[in-house]
Amino acid sequence: MSKDILIKRLLIEIQKMITTDELDDVLFYFLDNDISDTRFAYHLSIIGNEIDSIEFCEMVGSIYHFHFNYIEEAYDLAYYHY
């Protein structure tokens, strides 16, 4: 599945959080570690669309809303996932 390929492109710590359903910790990981690579959020966005999980989509929306709020399309992407 394409989601498995995308999950493997994420940081190991984020992979573990996703596979153990610790989705609340993903946003805090981005914030605490000052992750600046927006590709990770983009991959999470695609994964969220594929698995169609409310919790996962809300987590991705929060990442765009609170962490990557400086990118031009951040609020549109956050709104899409909320």
FIKEMI-61296 format. One line per field, with one value per residue: residue number from 0; residue in one letter; x, y, z of N, C-alpha, C, O in turn. Coordinates in nm, 3 decimals. Layout:
REM residues N
resi	NUM | ... $
resn	A | ... $
npx	X | ... $
npy	Y | ... $
npz	Z | ... $
capx	X | ... $
capy	Y | ... $
capz	Z | ... $
cpx	X | ... $
cpy	Y | ... $
cpz	Z | ... $
opx	X | ... $
opy	Y | ... $
opz	Z | ... $
This chain:
REM residues 82
resi	0 | 1 | 2 | 3 | 4 | 5 | 6 | 7 | 8 | 9 | 10 | 11 | 12 | 13 | 14 | 15 | 16 | 17 | 18 | 19 | 20 | 21 | 22 | 23 | 24 | 25 | 26 | 27 | 28 | 29 | 30 | 31 | 32 | 33 | 34 | 35 | 36 | 37 | 38 | 39 | 40 | 41 | 42 | 43 | 44 | 45 | 46 | 47 | 48 | 49 | 50 | 51 | 52 | 53 | 54 | 55 | 56 | 57 | 58 | 59 | 60 | 61 | 62 | 63 | 64 | 65 | 66 | 67 | 68 | 69 | 70 | 71 | 72 | 73 | 74 | 75 | 76 | 77 | 78 | 79 | 80 | 81 $
resn	M | S | K | D | I | L | I | K | R | L | L | I | E | I | Q | K | M | I | T | T | D | E | L | D | D | V | L | F | Y | F | L | D | N | D | I | S | D | T | R | F | A | Y | H | L | S | I | I | G | N | E | I | D | S | I | E | F | C | E | M | V | G | S | I | Y | H | F | H | F | N | Y | I | E | E | A | Y | D | L | A | Y | Y | H | Y $
npx	0.084 | 0.036 | 0.036 | 0.198 | 0.448 | 0.478 | 0.474 | 0.715 | 0.886 | 0.882 | 1.014 | 1.171 | 1.073 | 0.823 | 0.702 | 0.677 | 0.495 | 0.269 | 0.215 | 0.157 | -0.067 | -0.048 | -0.137 | -0.177 | 0.069 | 0.222 | 0.196 | 0.313 | 0.569 | 0.657 | 0.651 | 0.822 | 1.066 | 1.116 | 1.061 | 1.127 | 1.088 | 0.854 | 0.766 | 0.720 | 0.477 | 0.319 | 0.332 | 0.204 | -0.046 | -0.135 | -0.142 | -0.341 | -0.563 | -0.583 | -0.631 | -0.855 | -0.933 | -1.078 | -0.944 | -0.677 | -0.677 | -0.745 | -0.516 | -0.323 | -0.427 | -0.391 | -0.113 | -0.052 | -0.192 | -0.087 | 0.193 | 0.315 | 0.222 | 0.327 | 0.362 | 0.234 | -0.010 | -0.103 | -0.330 | -0.543 | -0.485 | -0.500 | -0.771 | -0.888 | -0.830 | -0.957 $
npy	-0.119 | 0.229 | 0.394 | 0.263 | 0.291 | 0.568 | 0.600 | 0.483 | 0.678 | 0.869 | 1.009 | 0.786 | 0.794 | 0.915 | 0.726 | 0.514 | 0.627 | 0.649 | 0.382 | 0.276 | 0.408 | 0.654 | 0.923 | 1.181 | 1.250 | 1.309 | 1.575 | 1.713 | 1.612 | 1.728 | 1.998 | 2.004 | 1.922 | 2.097 | 2.054 | 2.119 | 2.039 | 2.036 | 1.830 | 1.604 | 1.657 | 1.678 | 1.413 | 1.286 | 1.400 | 1.285 | 1.017 | 1.035 | 1.096 | 0.859 | 0.655 | 0.752 | 0.844 | 1.007 | 1.095 | 1.086 | 1.268 | 1.503 | 1.528 | 1.582 | 1.823 | 1.981 | 1.991 | 2.144 | 2.376 | 2.463 | 2.423 | 2.449 | 2.698 | 2.916 | 2.874 | 2.948 | 2.820 | 2.700 | 2.733 | 2.671 | 2.403 | 2.301 | 2.352 | 2.188 | 1.936 | 1.940 $
npz	0.000 | -0.058 | 0.165 | 0.346 | 0.229 | 0.248 | 0.527 | 0.594 | 0.506 | 0.696 | 1.004 | 1.235 | 1.500 | 1.467 | 1.303 | 1.487 | 1.670 | 1.510 | 1.436 | 1.683 | 1.753 | 1.889 | 1.840 | 1.942 | 2.037 | 1.816 | 1.716 | 1.932 | 1.914 | 1.674 | 1.755 | 1.985 | 1.878 | 1.683 | 1.404 | 1.073 | 0.816 | 0.582 | 0.427 | 0.580 | 0.709 | 0.483 | 0.385 | 0.599 | 0.564 | 0.323 | 0.401 | 0.597 | 0.435 | 0.293 | 0.485 | 0.602 | 0.866 | 1.137 | 1.369 | 1.284 | 1.071 | 1.211 | 1.367 | 1.170 | 1.072 | 1.299 | 1.310 | 1.083 | 1.154 | 1.405 | 1.402 | 1.142 | 1.069 | 0.944 | 0.675 | 0.351 | 0.265 | 0.494 | 0.669 | 0.501 | 0.448 | 0.708 | 0.766 | 0.574 | 0.677 | 0.924 $
capx	0.000 | 0.112 | 0.052 | 0.314 | 0.566 | 0.488 | 0.508 | 0.859 | 0.959 | 0.876 | 1.115 | 1.145 | 0.990 | 0.686 | 0.653 | 0.636 | 0.374 | 0.157 | 0.184 | 0.102 | -0.185 | -0.021 | -0.148 | -0.164 | 0.211 | 0.288 | 0.205 | 0.412 | 0.700 | 0.690 | 0.677 | 0.938 | 1.189 | 1.123 | 1.070 | 1.106 | 1.066 | 0.709 | 0.733 | 0.666 | 0.334 | 0.255 | 0.317 | 0.098 | -0.172 | -0.174 | -0.178 | -0.472 | -0.666 | -0.595 | -0.692 | -0.985 | -0.955 | -1.104 | -0.836 | -0.555 | -0.693 | -0.737 | -0.375 | -0.255 | -0.475 | -0.324 | 0.027 | -0.051 | -0.246 | -0.004 | 0.338 | 0.355 | 0.131 | 0.398 | 0.359 | 0.123 | -0.135 | -0.120 | -0.467 | -0.627 | -0.458 | -0.555 | -0.917 | -0.921 | -0.821 | -1.051 $
capy	0.000 | 0.354 | 0.451 | 0.198 | 0.355 | 0.702 | 0.586 | 0.455 | 0.802 | 0.954 | 0.983 | 0.662 | 0.824 | 0.939 | 0.595 | 0.438 | 0.689 | 0.617 | 0.240 | 0.245 | 0.494 | 0.766 | 1.036 | 1.308 | 1.277 | 1.350 | 1.721 | 1.755 | 1.578 | 1.835 | 2.121 | 1.990 | 1.900 | 2.204 | 1.992 | 2.224 | 1.978 | 2.026 | 1.705 | 1.509 | 1.690 | 1.643 | 1.267 | 1.255 | 1.442 | 1.182 | 0.898 | 1.063 | 1.082 | 0.719 | 0.571 | 0.814 | 0.840 | 1.140 | 1.129 | 1.109 | 1.395 | 1.612 | 1.541 | 1.651 | 1.961 | 2.050 | 2.015 | 2.261 | 2.494 | 2.511 | 2.414 | 2.503 | 2.809 | 3.020 | 2.852 | 3.023 | 2.745 | 2.624 | 2.735 | 2.595 | 2.261 | 2.267 | 2.350 | 2.069 | 1.816 | 1.948 $
capz	0.000 | -0.064 | 0.300 | 0.408 | 0.171 | 0.307 | 0.668 | 0.601 | 0.476 | 0.815 | 1.106 | 1.310 | 1.618 | 1.419 | 1.259 | 1.606 | 1.724 | 1.421 | 1.443 | 1.816 | 1.770 | 1.981 | 1.747 | 2.013 | 2.058 | 1.692 | 1.714 | 2.031 | 1.861 | 1.579 | 1.829 | 2.073 | 1.803 | 1.583 | 1.271 | 0.972 | 0.685 | 0.560 | 0.358 | 0.677 | 0.724 | 0.355 | 0.384 | 0.695 | 0.502 | 0.226 | 0.479 | 0.657 | 0.332 | 0.253 | 0.588 | 0.632 | 1.011 | 1.191 | 1.462 | 1.208 | 0.998 | 1.309 | 1.404 | 1.060 | 1.074 | 1.410 | 1.273 | 0.994 | 1.224 | 1.516 | 1.382 | 1.012 | 1.040 | 0.869 | 0.530 | 0.290 | 0.256 | 0.618 | 0.723 | 0.408 | 0.472 | 0.839 | 0.752 | 0.496 | 0.761 | 1.036 $
cpx	0.087 | 0.131 | 0.171 | 0.444 | 0.586 | 0.526 | 0.658 | 0.944 | 0.959 | 0.991 | 1.074 | 1.052 | 0.844 | 0.624 | 0.600 | 0.507 | 0.252 | 0.118 | 0.128 | -0.018 | -0.168 | -0.024 | -0.135 | -0.018 | 0.281 | 0.302 | 0.312 | 0.554 | 0.746 | 0.729 | 0.805 | 1.070 | 1.206 | 1.145 | 1.037 | 1.077 | 0.916 | 0.670 | 0.676 | 0.516 | 0.258 | 0.233 | 0.206 | -0.039 | -0.223 | -0.216 | -0.316 | -0.585 | -0.689 | -0.665 | -0.827 | -1.023 | -0.972 | -0.988 | -0.707 | -0.563 | -0.686 | -0.593 | -0.299 | -0.298 | -0.409 | -0.179 | 0.036 | -0.092 | -0.149 | 0.146 | 0.384 | 0.267 | 0.198 | 0.399 | 0.229 | -0.010 | -0.168 | -0.265 | -0.565 | -0.609 | -0.513 | -0.707 | -0.962 | -0.924 | -0.913 | -1.186 $
cpy	0.125 | 0.415 | 0.390 | 0.258 | 0.492 | 0.696 | 0.562 | 0.577 | 0.899 | 0.921 | 0.861 | 0.686 | 0.845 | 0.808 | 0.515 | 0.494 | 0.652 | 0.470 | 0.198 | 0.333 | 0.603 | 0.896 | 1.171 | 1.348 | 1.330 | 1.501 | 1.769 | 1.720 | 1.685 | 1.962 | 2.112 | 1.981 | 2.000 | 2.148 | 2.099 | 2.169 | 1.955 | 1.899 | 1.601 | 1.532 | 1.654 | 1.492 | 1.225 | 1.291 | 1.336 | 1.055 | 0.916 | 1.050 | 0.936 | 0.635 | 0.626 | 0.800 | 0.983 | 1.184 | 1.163 | 1.242 | 1.514 | 1.635 | 1.617 | 1.798 | 2.042 | 2.081 | 2.136 | 2.387 | 2.550 | 2.512 | 2.478 | 2.621 | 2.922 | 2.995 | 2.907 | 2.948 | 2.668 | 2.621 | 2.665 | 2.446 | 2.217 | 2.256 | 2.225 | 1.944 | 1.821 | 1.915 $
cpz	0.000 | 0.075 | 0.370 | 0.357 | 0.234 | 0.455 | 0.683 | 0.568 | 0.594 | 0.909 | 1.188 | 1.428 | 1.577 | 1.370 | 1.378 | 1.664 | 1.640 | 1.435 | 1.579 | 1.851 | 1.875 | 1.902 | 1.816 | 2.031 | 1.934 | 1.685 | 1.812 | 1.987 | 1.762 | 1.653 | 1.912 | 1.997 | 1.689 | 1.442 | 1.167 | 0.833 | 0.665 | 0.486 | 0.454 | 0.697 | 0.597 | 0.346 | 0.481 | 0.639 | 0.405 | 0.298 | 0.542 | 0.558 | 0.295 | 0.358 | 0.635 | 0.780 | 1.062 | 1.281 | 1.388 | 1.134 | 1.093 | 1.353 | 1.296 | 1.054 | 1.183 | 1.379 | 1.181 | 1.069 | 1.327 | 1.488 | 1.251 | 0.972 | 0.962 | 0.718 | 0.474 | 0.294 | 0.384 | 0.666 | 0.631 | 0.430 | 0.607 | 0.831 | 0.677 | 0.585 | 0.882 | 0.982 $
opx	0.199 | 0.231 | 0.239 | 0.540 | 0.698 | 0.603 | 0.721 | 1.063 | 1.029 | 1.057 | 0.955 | 0.961 | 0.753 | 0.506 | 0.492 | 0.419 | 0.144 | -0.001 | 0.059 | -0.065 | -0.264 | 0.074 | -0.087 | 0.014 | 0.388 | 0.410 | 0.393 | 0.648 | 0.862 | 0.828 | 0.888 | 1.173 | 1.299 | 1.237 | 0.931 | 1.044 | 0.858 | 0.552 | 0.593 | 0.438 | 0.145 | 0.126 | 0.125 | -0.137 | -0.341 | -0.315 | -0.398 | -0.692 | -0.802 | -0.750 | -0.904 | -1.131 | -0.890 | -0.940 | -0.637 | -0.468 | -0.628 | -0.553 | -0.220 | -0.215 | -0.375 | -0.127 | 0.122 | -0.033 | -0.130 | 0.219 | 0.481 | 0.241 | 0.130 | 0.433 | 0.127 | -0.113 | -0.254 | -0.315 | -0.662 | -0.706 | -0.568 | -0.765 | -1.064 | -1.011 | -0.945 | -1.283 $
opy	0.124 | 0.483 | 0.458 | 0.275 | 0.529 | 0.780 | 0.614 | 0.579 | 1.000 | 0.818 | 0.837 | 0.607 | 0.799 | 0.784 | 0.456 | 0.418 | 0.627 | 0.438 | 0.097 | 0.333 | 0.640 | 0.970 | 1.267 | 1.466 | 1.390 | 1.551 | 1.856 | 1.792 | 1.729 | 2.027 | 2.204 | 2.027 | 1.989 | 2.191 | 2.161 | 2.245 | 1.863 | 1.864 | 1.520 | 1.437 | 1.605 | 1.447 | 1.138 | 1.221 | 1.303 | 0.992 | 0.824 | 1.000 | 0.896 | 0.553 | 0.555 | 0.752 | 1.070 | 1.297 | 1.257 | 1.319 | 1.617 | 1.749 | 1.706 | 1.886 | 2.158 | 2.185 | 2.222 | 2.494 | 2.672 | 2.595 | 2.553 | 2.641 | 3.015 | 3.085 | 2.910 | 3.008 | 2.580 | 2.514 | 2.605 | 2.370 | 2.107 | 2.160 | 2.165 | 1.858 | 1.716 | 1.914 $
opz	0.052 | 0.099 | 0.447 | 0.433 | 0.270 | 0.502 | 0.775 | 0.600 | 0.591 | 0.895 | 1.208 | 1.453 | 1.646 | 1.392 | 1.371 | 1.704 | 1.694 | 1.444 | 1.589 | 1.965 | 1.942 | 1.897 | 1.755 | 2.039 | 1.944 | 1.653 | 1.778 | 2.020 | 1.766 | 1.619 | 1.908 | 2.046 | 1.608 | 1.371 | 1.172 | 0.743 | 0.725 | 0.483 | 0.414 | 0.702 | 0.603 | 0.305 | 0.449 | 0.664 | 0.405 | 0.260 | 0.540 | 0.592 | 0.268 | 0.325 | 0.700 | 0.813 | 1.033 | 1.270 | 1.424 | 1.134 | 1.058 | 1.375 | 1.327 | 1.034 | 1.163 | 1.419 | 1.200 | 1.048 | 1.335 | 1.543 | 1.250 | 0.853 | 0.919 | 0.641 | 0.543 | 0.325 | 0.382 | 0.701 | 0.678 | 0.431 | 0.619 | 0.883 | 0.712 | 0.570 | 0.939 | 1.057 $
